């Protein structure tokens, strides 16, 4: 069940915010969007690492953090 949730958490934001990512890329500085989204993905990956090393990672936290990375990636790709 959880193995199926991880790809869903990555791809679902593409369907939900992918179109808005294109709108944002047209309205705002692409450089700033890239910096913001890459920073968000970096911080999320850091949090995942800290939680994993601390033994606090649960499947639902992993799915939620993966969803955050998916949202940032969906906003990142149109600006790229």
C-alpha positions in Angstrom: 0.0 0.0 0.0 2.7 2.5 1.0 4.8 1.6 -2.0 2.0 2.7 -4.2 1.5 5.9 -2.2 5.0 7.3 -2.9 4.6 7.5 -6.7 1.1 8.9 -6.2 2.5 11.6 -3.9 5.0 12.5 -6.5 2.6 12.5 -9.5 -0.6 13.9 -8.0 0.9 17.4 -7.6 1.7 17.4 -11.3 -2.0 17.1 -12.0 -3.0 19.6 -9.3 -0.5 22.4 -9.7 1.3 21.8 -12.9 -0.9 24.2 -14.8 -0.4 26.9 -12.2 3.3 26.4 -12.4 3.2 27.5 -16.0 1.2 30.5 -15.1 3.6 31.4 -12.4 6.5 31.0 -14.7 4.9 33.4 -17.2 4.1 36.0 -14.5 7.2 36.0 -12.3 10.9 35.8 -12.6 11.9 32.2 -13.6 15.1 32.6 -11.8 13.4 33.3 -8.5 10.9 30.5 -9.0 13.8 28.1 -9.6 15.6 29.3 -6.5 12.5 29.0 -4.4 11.5 25.6 -5.6 15.0 24.1 -5.5 15.4 25.5 -1.9 12.1 24.0 -0.9 13.1 20.6 -2.2 16.5 20.9 -0.5 15.0 21.7 2.8 12.4 18.9 2.5 15.2 16.4 1.6 17.2 17.6 4.6 14.2 17.2 6.9 13.7 13.7 5.5 17.3 12.8 6.2 17.2 14.2 9.8 14.0 12.4 10.6 15.3 9.1 9.1 18.6 9.4 11.1 16.7 10.2 14.2 14.4 7.2 13.8 11.3 9.4 13.6 10.3 8.7 10.0 6.9 7.1 9.6 5.3 6.0 6.3 2.8 8.9 6.5 5.5 11.5 7.1 7.4 10.1 4.2 4.3 10.4 2.0 3.6 13.9 3.1 7.2 15.1 2.6 7.3 13.4 -0.8 4.1 15.2 -1.7 5.8 18.5 -0.8 8.7 17.6 -3.1 6.2 16.8 -5.8 4.6 20.2 -5.5 7.9 22.0 -5.6 8.9 19.9 -8.6 5.7 20.6 -10.4 6.3 24.4 -10.0 9.9 24.0 -10.9 9.6 22.2 -14.2 7.6 24.9 -16.1 10.1 27.6 -15.0 13.0 25.4 -16.0 
